[in-house]
C-alpha cells in the first residue's frame, strides 16, 4: 500500500501573517520605502565626507567641472550696453558696474548689479538682463530734475519726488529750474511746482519759494517783495493776489509784503519809503485842516 501524499495547507504561516499585517501599517511602509533608504544614504554621506582628503578631491572636481562649463563660449558676456542714461550718468553706471569683460555669465550677479545701479542718486529704476549675443544690457530710468533745492549743505537738483539727483555748484548753472529753500522743502516739490505755475504771470520776477517752519510757503520776488501763503490751499490764495495784480497792478506798487496767511483777508505791508511818504502826506493834510 502506497503512502498518502500530504496536502499543502494554503493558509499562511503565523509569521507570514504577522508580517503582512505589519506591512499594512502606513508608518511601517513609510519607514521601509523612504526612511530606511534615506538613512542609508545619510550614513554613506557621513562616512564619505568624514574623510578630509576625499572631500577635498570632490570639491576640486566640482570646481573644475564648473570652470569648464563657465568657459563655454555660449556663456561668455563680451559687451555692456547701457540705455536711457545721460553721458554723465552713463559714466557713473559703468563705474559701479565694474565689469572685466569678457566674463562668464555664471560669474555675474545680475541682481546685485541692479542694486548697485539703482542706488545711484540719479537713477529712479533699472532693468539688468543678459541678452543673446553675449551682451549685458542695463536699461536706466533716469530721474529728471524739476527744481533746485537749497539747504544747509548747498544746492541740489531734485526730481518730482523730492529726491536729490545731483549737487549743483551754483544757481546760475540751472536758471531754468525754480528755486526752493527751507527745511523739508524737497518733501513738498509737487505743491511748489503748482505754485510756480500759478505765478507764471510774474515768473520773470520770481526769485524762489521759501519753506517756512516746514508748514507753508513764501513766494519771494525781486525788489524785496514777499507773498506769504497760507498753510492749506496756497493755490487759491495766490490766485487772489494774481487777480489783484492784474486789476490794480498790486505788485508794481510800493508794497513790501502781501500777507495771505488768512486767505479771506489779505494784509499789505508797505515799504519804508512808502510809509514815510504816507506819513508826510498825512502831516500835510492835518496842517491844512488846522
DRENDRENMI-721624 format. One record per residue: x, y, z of N, C-alpha, C in turn; residue in one letter; residue number from 0. Coordinates in steps of 0.02 Angstrom, whole numbers, always signed. Example, Ala and Ser with C-alpha at 12.3 -4.5 7.8 and 13.67 -1.06 7.14 Angstrom:
DRENDRENMI-721624
+660,-284,+390,+615,-225,+390,+660,-165,+390,a,0
+642,-112,+354,+684,-53,+357,+645,+2,+394,s,1
This chain:
DRENDRENMI-721624
+42,-59,+0,+0,+0,+0,+44,+62,+0,x,0
+29,+105,-49,+71,+165,-57,+54,+217,-4,x,1
+106,+256,+19,+93,+308,+70,+53,+366,+39,x,2
+11,+395,+78,-30,+452,+55,+11,+517,+55,x,3
+1,+557,+0,+36,+622,-4,+2,+673,+42,x,4
+45,+712,+77,+18,+763,+123,-2,+824,+83,x,5
-64,+843,+90,-88,+902,+52,-59,+967,+80,x,6
-46,+1015,+32,-18,+1081,+52,-72,+1123,+84,x,7
-56,+1150,+140,-102,+1193,+177,-98,+1265,+149,x,8
-152,+1289,+117,-149,+1357,+86,-147,+1413,+137,x,9
-161,+1401,+197,-161,+1454,+248,-89,+1476,+262,x,10
-77,+1544,+268,-10,+1568,+281,+13,+1549,+351,x,11
+79,+1549,+358,+107,+1536,+424,+93,+1594,+470,x,12
+102,+1581,+534,+89,+1634,+582,+137,+1693,+573,x,13
+200,+1679,+558,+250,+1732,+548,+233,+1775,+486,x,14
+216,+1738,+432,+198,+1775,+371,+136,+1817,+381,x,15
+89,+1789,+418,+27,+1826,+432,+42,+1890,+470,x,16
+85,+1885,+520,+102,+1944,+560,+141,+1996,+519,x,17
+185,+1971,+475,+222,+2019,+433,+175,+2056,+384,x,18
+127,+2020,+356,+80,+2051,+310,+37,+2102,+346,x,19
+16,+2086,+407,-23,+2133,+446,+19,+2195,+463,x,20
+82,+2183,+478,+127,+2239,+495,+138,+2284,+434,x,21
+141,+2254,+375,+153,+2292,+314,+94,+2338,+297,x,22
+36,+2321,+321,-23,+2362,+308,-22,+2428,+346,x,23
+22,+2434,+395,+25,+2496,+433,+62,+2550,+392,x,24
+33,+2612,+384,+65,+2665,+344,+134,+2685,+370,x,25
+142,+2688,+436,+206,+2707,+463,+261,+2658,+446,x,26
+245,+2593,+447,+295,+2543,+430,+314,+2547,+357,x,27
+265,+2555,+313,+280,+2562,+241,+322,+2624,+227,x,28
+307,+2680,+261,+345,+2741,+251,+418,+2732,+272,x,29
+429,+2701,+330,+498,+2690,+353,+536,+2643,+308,x,30
+501,+2592,+281,+535,+2543,+239,+551,+2571,+170,x,31
+504,+2609,+142,+513,+2634,+73,+552,+2699,+70,x,32
+548,+2741,+122,+581,+2806,+120,+631,+2817,+176,x,33
+610,+2803,+236,+653,+2816,+293,+718,+2777,+291,x,34
+712,+2712,+278,+772,+2670,+278,+821,+2689,+222,x,35
+797,+2699,+159,+845,+2721,+107,+878,+2788,+123,x,36
+840,+2834,+150,+869,+2899,+167,+921,+2892,+222,x,37
+908,+2849,+270,+956,+2838,+324,+1020,+2806,+297,x,38
+1013,+2760,+251,+1072,+2728,+221,+1114,+2780,+183,x,39
+1079,+2822,+143,+1115,+2873,+105,+1149,+2922,+152,x,40
+1115,+2943,+206,+1145,+2990,+253,+1207,+2961,+286,x,41
+1203,+2898,+305,+1261,+2866,+336,+1319,+2861,+287,x,42
+1303,+2844,+225,+1355,+2839,+174,+1388,+2908,+163,x,43
+1346,+2961,+162,+1372,+3029,+153,+1417,+3049,+211,x,44
+1397,+3033,+272,+1438,+3049,+330,+1505,+3013,+328,x,45
+1502,+2951,+307,+1564,+2913,+303,+1611,+2941,+250,x,46
+1581,+2961,+193,+1622,+2987,+139,+1653,+3055,+157,x,47
+1611,+3101,+183,+1635,+3169,+196,+1673,+3175,+261,x,48
+1677,+3123,+300,+1719,+3125,+359,+1793,+3120,+340,x,49
+1806,+3098,+279,+1874,+3094,+254,+1892,+3161,+221,x,50
+1937,+3201,+252,+1954,+3268,+227,+1985,+3265,+157,x,51
+2026,+3216,+145,+2059,+3210,+79,+2008,+3195,+25,x,52
+1961,+3151,+40,+1909,+3135,-8,+1865,+3195,-21,x,53
+1849,+3231,+33,+1807,+3291,+25,+1842,+3343,-18,x,54
+1907,+3351,-10,+1945,+3399,-50,+1945,+3379,-123,x,55
+1952,+3314,-137,+1951,+3292,-206,+1883,+3304,-239,x,56
+1830,+3293,-200,+1762,+3304,-227,+1752,+3379,-241,x,57
+1773,+3422,-195,+1766,+3495,-205,+1806,+3517,-266,x,58
+1866,+3490,-274,+1907,+3509,-332,+1875,+3486,-397,x,59
+1845,+3427,-396,+1812,+3401,-456,+1752,+3444,-475,x,60
+1713,+3463,-424,+1654,+3505,-437,+1676,+3574,-464,x,61
+1728,+3604,-433,+1752,+3669,-456,+1779,+3665,-527,x,62
+1815,+3610,-543,+1841,+3602,-610,+1785,+3594,-661,x,63
+1733,+3557,-642,+1675,+3549,-687,+1641,+3617,-699,x,64
+1634,+3656,-644,+1602,+3722,-652,+1643,+3767,-697,x,65
+1709,+3766,-688,+1753,+3808,-730,+1748,+3788,-803,x,66
+1743,+3724,-816,+1737,+3702,-885,+1671,+3726,-916,x,67
+1617,+3724,-876,+1553,+3748,-901,+1555,+3823,-911,x,68
+1583,+3860,-863,+1586,+3933,-868,+1627,+3957,-927,x,69
+1676,+3916,-947,+1720,+3936,-1002,+1689,+3923,-1071,x,70
+1631,+3895,-1072,+1600,+3882,-1137,+1583,+3949,-1172,x,71
+1595,+3953,-1237,+1586,+4017,-1273,+1514,+4042,-1273,x,72
+1465,+3996,-1270,+1395,+4019,-1272,+1375,+4054,-1207,x,73
+1415,+4047,-1153,+1400,+4081,-1090,+1442,+4144,-1080,x,74
+1481,+4162,-1129,+1525,+4220,-1122,+1486,+4286,-1131,x,75
+1501,+4335,-1088,+1474,+4403,-1093,+1531,+4447,-1118,x,76
+1522,+4475,-1178,+1577,+4511,-1210,+1568,+4586,-1210,x,77
+1507,+4611,-1201,+1496,+4683,-1207,+1443,+4707,-1158,x,78
+1445,+4772,-1143,+1397,+4804,-1098,+1361,+4859,-1137,x,79
+1295,+4859,-1132,+1253,+4909,-1165,+1209,+4943,-1114,x,80
+1215,+5010,-1109,+1176,+5050,-1061,+1130,+5096,-1101,x,81
+1065,+5093,-1088,+1016,+5135,-1123,+979,+5179,-1073,x,82
+957,+5238,-1097,+916,+5282,-1056,+954,+5327,-1009,x,83
+1020,+5329,-1013,+1061,+5368,-967,+1095,+5426,-1004,x,84
+1100,+5483,-971,+1137,+5540,-998,+1212,+5523,-997,x,85
+1253,+5560,-1034,+1325,+5544,-1036,+1357,+5543,-967,x,86
+1338,+5591,-924,+1368,+5592,-857,+1348,+5532,-816,x,87
+1283,+5514,-819,+1260,+5455,-782,+1287,+5391,-812,x,88
+1296,+5389,-877,+1324,+5330,-910,+1393,+5313,-881,x,89
+1433,+5364,-868,+1499,+5353,-840,+1494,+5324,-769,x,90
+1447,+5350,-729,+1438,+5325,-661,+1413,+5253,-660,x,91
+1368,+5236,-708,+1343,+5168,-711,+1399,+5119,-727,x,92
+1442,+5137,-773,+1498,+5094,-791,+1546,+5086,-732,x,93
+1554,+5140,-693,+1599,+5136,-635,+1572,+5087,-582,x,94
+1507,+5092,-566,+1479,+5048,-514,+1471,+4977,-540,x,95
+1463,+4968,-606,+1459,+4900,-633,+1525,+4864,-625,x,96
+1580,+4900,-637,+1648,+4874,-625,+1656,+4804,-656,x,97
+1644,+4799,-721,+1647,+4735,-755,+1713,+4727,-793,x,98
+1740,+4667,-789,+1801,+4650,-826,+1780,+4601,-881,x,99
+1765,+4628,-939,+1740,+4588,-994,+1797,+4569,-1041,x,100
+1793,+4510,-1073,+1737,+4461,-1070,+1738,+4422,-1004,x,101
+1678,+4400,-985,+1669,+4361,-924,+1614,+4311,-936,x,102
+1612,+4261,-893,+1559,+4211,-898,+1496,+4236,-864,x,103
+1439,+4219,-893,+1375,+4239,-862,+1365,+4206,-794,x,104
+1399,+4148,-783,+1393,+4115,-718,+1428,+4154,-663,x,105
+1475,+4197,-683,+1512,+4237,-633,+1480,+4305,-621,x,106
+1427,+4322,-656,+1394,+4387,-648,+1334,+4381,-602,x,107
+1331,+4422,-551,+1274,+4425,-506,+1229,+4483,-530,x,108
+1181,+4466,-573,+1139,+4517,-604,+1098,+4554,-552,x,109
+1072,+4519,-502,+1031,+4551,-450,+1071,+4601,-410,x,110
+1132,+4583,-391,+1175,+4629,-352,+1195,+4689,-395,x,111
+1207,+4677,-460,+1225,+4732,-504,+1167,+4782,-510,x,112
+1105,+4757,-514,+1047,+4802,-518,+1041,+4844,-454,x,113
+1054,+4814,-397,+1050,+4851,-333,+1101,+4908,-333,x,114
+1162,+4895,-357,+1214,+4947,-358,+1193,+5004,-404,x,115
+1163,+4987,-461,+1143,+5039,-509,+1085,+5080,-482,x,116
+1034,+5047,-453,+976,+5083,-427,+995,+5128,-369,x,117
+1048,+5111,-332,+1069,+5152,-276,+1102,+5217,-297,x,118
+1115,+5226,-361,+1142,+5290,-384,+1087,+5343,-377,x,119
+1104,+5403,-351,+1053,+5454,-339,+1013,+5473,-402,x,120
+1046,+5473,-459,+1012,+5495,-520,+971,+5441,-554,x,121
+968,+5381,-526,+932,+5326,-556,+867,+5314,-518,x,122
+812,+5316,-554,+747,+5301,-524,+732,+5227,-525,x,123
+750,+5193,-580,+740,+5121,-586,+788,+5095,-638,x,124
+800,+5030,-636,+846,+5000,-684,+825,+4928,-698,x,125
+838,+4906,-759,+824,+4838,-780,+890,+4809,-807,x,126
+914,+4755,-775,+977,+4724,-794,+962,+4654,-819,x,127
+984,+4639,-880,+971,+4572,-908,+1025,+4553,-958,x,128
+1033,+4488,-966,+1079,+4460,-1015,+1040,+4446,-1079,x,129
+1065,+4470,-1134,+1032,+4460,-1198,+1073,+4413,-1242,x,130
+1042,+4392,-1296,+1077,+4348,-1343,+1135,+4385,-1375,x,131
+1186,+4347,-1392,+1244,+4377,-1423,+1297,+4398,-1373,x,132
+1290,+4379,-1309,+1341,+4394,-1259,+1341,+4467,-1238,x,133
+1284,+4498,-1231,+1280,+4569,-1211,+1242,+4574,-1145,x,134
+1271,+4613,-1099,+1238,+4630,-1037,+1206,+4699,-1047,x,135
+1140,+4702,-1043,+1104,+4765,-1056,+1075,+4793,-991,x,136
+1089,+4857,-979,+1063,+4892,-921,+1018,+4949,-946,x,137
+953,+4943,-933,+906,+4995,-952,+894,+5041,-893,x,138
+905,+5106,-903,+902,+5155,-849,+839,+5198,-856,x,139
+804,+5209,-799,+753,+5261,-795,+784,+5316,-752,x,140
+804,+5370,-785,+841,+5423,-751,+793,+5472,-718,x,141
+813,+5496,-659,+774,+5547,-625,+783,+5614,-662,x,142
+727,+5648,-675,+728,+5712,-710,+724,+5768,-659,x,143
+774,+5811,-654,+771,+5867,-606,+717,+5917,-626,x,144
+678,+5939,-577,+624,+5987,-589,+632,+6050,-547,x,145
+679,+6050,-500,+688,+6108,-457,+759,+6107,-428,x,146
+779,+6165,-403,+843,+6171,-367,+826,+6182,-293,x,147
+854,+6139,-251,+840,+6143,-179,+902,+6168,-143,x,148
+894,+6222,-105,+949,+6248,-65,+937,+6230,+8,x,149
+985,+6196,+38,+982,+6181,+109,+1049,+6199,+141,x,150
+1060,+6176,+202,+1122,+6194,+238,+1184,+6166,+205,x,151
+1176,+6112,+167,+1234,+6080,+136,+1251,+6108,+67,x,152
+1206,+6148,+38,+1220,+6177,-27,+1161,+6173,-74,x,153
+1175,+6170,-138,+1124,+6168,-190,+1119,+6097,-219,x,154
+1057,+6074,-229,+1046,+6008,-256,+990,+6010,-308,x,155
+998,+5971,-360,+944,+5960,-408,+899,+5905,-379,x,156
+833,+5916,-380,+786,+5867,-354,+735,+5850,-408,x,157
+709,+5788,-405,+659,+5768,-453,+589,+5781,-426,x,158
+538,+5756,-460,+468,+5770,-441,+449,+5739,-374,x,159
+489,+5690,-351,+476,+5659,-285,+517,+5692,-230,x,160
+556,+5742,-247,+599,+5775,-197,+664,+5739,-185,x,161
+679,+5688,-225,+741,+5651,-218,+798,+5690,-248,x,162
+853,+5698,-210,+911,+5733,-235,+943,+5694,-292,x,163
+953,+5727,-348,+981,+5694,-407,+1056,+5706,-411,x,164
+1077,+5768,-400,+1148,+5785,-404,+1160,+5851,-368,x,165
+1222,+5862,-350,+1241,+5925,-319,+1252,+5978,-374,x,166
+1234,+6040,-359,+1241,+6095,-406,+1293,+6143,-379,x,167
+1339,+6163,-422,+1393,+6208,-399,+1367,+6278,-385,x,168
+1326,+6305,-430,+1299,+6372,-420,+1230,+6377,-454,x,169
+1191,+6424,-428,+1122,+6432,-451,+1118,+6447,-525,x,170
+1165,+6484,-551,+1163,+6504,-621,+1174,+6445,-669,x,171
+1193,+6387,-642,+1202,+6329,-685,+1135,+6302,-711,x,172
+1081,+6313,-673,+1015,+6291,-695,+964,+6347,-682,x,173
+968,+6402,-720,+920,+6456,-709,+850,+6439,-734,x,174
+844,+6385,-772,+778,+6365,-799,+734,+6330,-747,x,175
+763,+6310,-690,+725,+6274,-639,+710,+6320,-580,x,176
+651,+6313,-550,+633,+6354,-492,+676,+6336,-431,x,177
+686,+6385,-388,+725,+6376,-327,+678,+6368,-268,x,178
+690,+6315,-228,+653,+6306,-166,+703,+6305,-109,x,179
+684,+6337,-54,+730,+6345,+2,+693,+6328,+67,x,180
+728,+6299,+115,+699,+6290,+181,+695,+6218,+202,x,181
+681,+6208,+266,+676,+6142,+296,+620,+6101,+264,x,182
+637,+6041,+243,+588,+5994,+213,+555,+6021,+151,x,183
+587,+6070,+118,+557,+6097,+57,+554,+6045,+2,x,184
+602,+5998,+1,+602,+5946,-51,+545,+5897,-43,x,185
+515,+5894,+18,+459,+5849,+28,+394,+5875,-3,x,186
+394,+5939,-23,+334,+5970,-50,+345,+5996,-121,x,187
+385,+5960,-159,+401,+5982,-227,+338,+5988,-271,x,188
+291,+5939,-271,+231,+5947,-313,+193,+6011,-297,x,189
+184,+6028,-233,+149,+6089,-215,+187,+6150,-238,x,190
+253,+6148,-231,+294,+6205,-253,+287,+6216,-328,x,191
+287,+6162,-367,+280,+6168,-440,+211,+6197,-458,x,192
+160,+6177,-421,+93,+6205,-433,+92,+6280,-420,x,193
+123,+6301,-366,+126,+6373,-351,+164,+6411,-406,x,194
+218,+6382,-430,+257,+6416,-482,+216,+6421,-547,x,195
+176,+6371,-562,+133,+6375,-621,+81,+6431,-614,x,196
+54,+6439,-555,+5,+6491,-544,+36,+6561,-547,x,197
+100,+6565,-537,+135,+6630,-538,+168,+6644,-605,x,198
+145,+6611,-658,+177,+6620,-723,+173,+6692,-748,x,199
+121,+6728,-727,+116,+6798,-749,+171,+6842,-724,x,200
+204,+6822,-670,+259,+6862,-641,+322,+6819,-635,x,201
+327,+6767,-676,+383,+6721,-668,+450,+6754,-679,x,202
+452,+6809,-717,+515,+6844,-726,+538,+6881,-664,x,203
+493,+6888,-616,+510,+6923,-554,+519,+6875,-496,x,204
+501,+6812,-505,+505,+6763,-450,+578,+6744,-438,x,205
+598,+6748,-376,+666,+6727,-357,+666,+6657,-327,x,206
+611,+6637,-298,+608,+6569,-270,+552,+6562,-221,x,207
+546,+6500,-195,+497,+6484,-144,+534,+6464,-80,x,208
+514,+6495,-25,+545,+6479,+39,+495,+6443,+84,x,209
+517,+6385,+110,+475,+6347,+156,+485,+6375,+226,x,210
+430,+6393,+258,+433,+6425,+324,+408,+6376,+377,x,211
+453,+6357,+423,+434,+6313,+478,+408,+6246,+456,x,212
+427,+6223,+397,+403,+6159,+370,+327,+6157,+368,x,213
+294,+6217,+361,+221,+6220,+362,+191,+6254,+301,x,214
+223,+6306,+276,+193,+6345,+223,+248,+6376,+180,x,215
+226,+6413,+126,+273,+6441,+79,+270,+6518,+80,x,216
+329,+6548,+68,+334,+6619,+49,+358,+6622,-22,x,217
+321,+6658,-65,+343,+6669,-134,+384,+6733,-135,x,218
+449,+6727,-149,+495,+6783,-146,+504,+6812,-216,x,219
+493,+6878,-222,+501,+6913,-286,+561,+6960,-282,x,220
+578,+6989,-338,+630,+7041,-338,+603,+7103,-302,x,221
+645,+7154,-294,+629,+7216,-259,+606,+7201,-186,x,222
+631,+7144,-159,+618,+7126,-89,+543,+7118,-73,x,223
+506,+7098,-122,+435,+7085,-111,+423,+7012,-93,x,224
+376,+7000,-47,+361,+6933,-24,+286,+6923,-23,x,225
+263,+6866,-49,+193,+6847,-44,+189,+6789,+5,x,226
+158,+6800,+63,+153,+6748,+114,+90,+6708,+103,x,227
+99,+6643,+92,+43,+6599,+76,+21,+6559,+137,x,228
-42,+6538,+140,-67,+6500,+198,-41,+6429,+198,x,229
-50,+6395,+256,-29,+6326,+262,-69,+6280,+218,x,230
-133,+6292,+213,-177,+6250,+172,-204,+6290,+113,x,231
-211,+6256,+57,-238,+6286,-5,-201,+6351,-23,x,232
-136,+6347,-34,-100,+6407,-55,-118,+6429,-126,x,233
-142,+6382,-167,-158,+6400,-236,-212,+6452,-242,x,234
-271,+6443,-210,-324,+6494,-214,-301,+6561,-187,x,235
-261,+6561,-133,-236,+6625,-105,-192,+6661,-156,x,236
-149,+6624,-190,-106,+6656,-240,-147,+6680,-299,x,237
-199,+6643,-317,-243,+6665,-371,-274,+6733,-355,x,238
-292,+6744,-293,-321,+6809,-273,-269,+6865,-281,x,239
-207,+6851,-263,-154,+6901,-271,-144,+6916,-345,x,240
-143,+6864,-386,-133,+6875,-458,-191,+6914,-488,x,241
-252,+6902,-464,-310,+6940,-488,-304,+7014,-468,x,242
-283,+7028,-406,-273,+7097,-384,-218,+7131,-424,x,243
-166,+7093,-439,-111,+7122,-478,-133,+7140,-549,x,244
-172,+7096,-579,-195,+7110,-647,-244,+7169,-649,x,245
-283,+7176,-596,-333,+7230,-595,-304,+7296,-571,x,246
-259,+7294,-522,-235,+7356,-490,-159,+7364,-493,x,247
-124,+7321,-529,-50,+7324,-529,-23,+7322,-458,x,248
-49,+7277,-418,-31,+7274,-347,+43,+7267,-336,x,249
+74,+7222,-372,+144,+7207,-361,+191,+7257,-393,x,250
+164,+7306,-428,+205,+7360,-456,+207,+7420,-408,x,251
+169,+7416,-355,+167,+7471,-307,+220,+7461,-253,x,252
+223,+7511,-207,+272,+7509,-153,+247,+7464,-97,x,253
+238,+7400,-113,+214,+7351,-65,+271,+7303,-49,x,254
+286,+7296,+15,+341,+7252,+36,+316,+7181,+46,x,255
+259,+7172,+78,+233,+7106,+94,+159,+7103,+78,x,256
+139,+7049,+43,+69,+7033,+34,+55,+6971,+76,x,257
+22,+6981,+133,+11,+6927,+181,-56,+6894,+167,x,258
-54,+6832,+142,-115,+6794,+126,-124,+6735,+173,x,259
-93,+6737,+232,-100,+6681,+278,-172,+6672,+299,x,260
-209,+6726,+303,-281,+6723,+309,-309,+6734,+239,x,261
-327,+6679,+206,-345,+6683,+136,-402,+6729,+121,x,262
-445,+6742,+170,-503,+6785,+159,-489,+6858,+174,x,263
-431,+6872,+203,-417,+6941,+223,-344,+6958,+208,x,264
-329,+6980,+148,-260,+6999,+131,-237,+7059,+172,x,265
-174,+7057,+191,-143,+7112,+228,-82,+7136,+189,x,266
-79,+7202,+177,-23,+7231,+140,+24,+7267,+188,x,267
+88,+7258,+178,+138,+7295,+216,+179,+7337,+168,x,268
+178,+7402,+178,+212,+7447,+133,+287,+7449,+147,x,269
+324,+7472,+98,+396,+7481,+107,+409,+7541,+152,x,270
+470,+7548,+176,+487,+7604,+221,+476,+7671,+185,x,271
+496,+7675,+123,+487,+7739,+85,+413,+7755,+78,x,272
+373,+7704,+65,+302,+7716,+56,+270,+7738,+122,x,273
+293,+7708,+178,+266,+7728,+243,+284,+7800,+259,x,274
+347,+7819,+245,+369,+7888,+258,+329,+7937,+215,x,275
+317,+7918,+152,+279,+7962,+108,+207,+7969,+132,x,276
+179,+7914,+156,+111,+7916,+182,+107,+7960,+244,x,277
+156,+7956,+287,+158,+7998,+347,+164,+8072,+327,x,278
+206,+8084,+277,+215,+8153,+256,+149,+8182,+229,x,279
+115,+8142,+190,+52,+8165,+162,+0,+8177,+217,x,280
-1,+8133,+266,-48,+8142,+321,-32,+8205,+361,x,281
+32,+8217,+371,+51,+8277,+408,+31,+8340,+370,x,282
+42,+8339,+305,+23,+8398,+265,-53,+8408,+267,x,283
-90,+8353,+263,-162,+8360,+264,-187,+8384,+332,x,284
-155,+8361,+386,-175,+8386,+452,-158,+8459,+461,x,285
-102,+8481,+431,-84,+8552,+436,-132,+8595,+397,x,286
-155,+8572,+340,-203,+8610,+301,-269,+8616,+338,x,287
-289,+8561,+371,-353,+8563,+408,-350,+8613,+466,x,288
-289,+8617,+497,-284,+8664,+552,-289,+8736,+526,x,289
